[in-house]
Amino acid sequence: MYSETDLNSAVDAGVLTPEAAAAFRNHIAATRLAPAVDEESFRLLTGFNDIFVAIAIALLLTAVAWIGGWIADPAGGAAVAVVSWALAEYFTRRRRMALPSILLLLTFVGGVAAALVGVMTETNPDLPDRLDAVIIAGIALVTAGAAWLHWRRFMVPITVAAGGAALVGVVVALFMAATGARDEAVYPMVLVGGVAMFAVAMWWDMSDRERRTRRADVAFWLHLAAAPMIAHSVFHMLGVFDGTIGIGMALVVLALYVAFGFVALAVDRRALLVSSLAYVLYALYALFQKAGAVELSAAFTALVIGSALLLLSAFWHPARRLAVSLLGDLAKRLPPVQQAVAAV
């Protein structure tokens, strides 16, 4: 599979003429009967070798973490971070392998965080909660800095989302330190962080409305990180899983899912729908049980939601055209509804 980034790279290298690349884009759009942006493409695999290399990396880093942790808790995370960076010099910077690059970014920032947590627990594991929160904020800030350094060197699209999530962690931890809030009180702050990440994702998306550069990949991962922060926070604050859900709450959950669906159609990103899926399944399951279909409530729930999502997928383009038509001038800043024919 070749991404838009690969096509642009081939044009820049002189392998393809701009006219040939444009003709290829038009051909693919015509065969799929939808704009390329609706496919929400991102590069996860460049071939089966990505999976092979990712498995090997996972085995190696597991061993490194195990041996380092046997020496000292901070050593395991530090060793993973160092080895991940070294491997990225080859598999990311030179080979441009997609899945190994994603894995190495996650293990690098995770290793940095784990090393710092190891230092904290070995120094004094029984600190007051507020001081713990301040230290965790510092760890998250250093982790965000590590993600920034990795981005400057390797520019893996998921890096921006990882750094953004770490910065949200900084804000949440500082909030807990300042207020002494319990875990349940954190959800509003996580929601604010998720909305902020969604806004950043939209900034990246609007800078590449036709999704032909790396910026669209960055936006994809930012949306993927923001969606669970928004969805889980909203539904947890509503108390969806606190007890037996009533008909009123079930209808509220379904209404929110429809609202999330409208947002997903407008911005042409499906992450919010996926992140909210468990809650709407639970709500519909409760409604079927209230209606008396106790034995088949799970089956009816899967049937209704599965059918609805398949229909939405099949008619995504006309549904999106309708949703965007309701937004007026804002539609000019969103991904195009009509496929723009590239000049050949």
Disulfide bonds with the S-S distance in Angstrom:
none
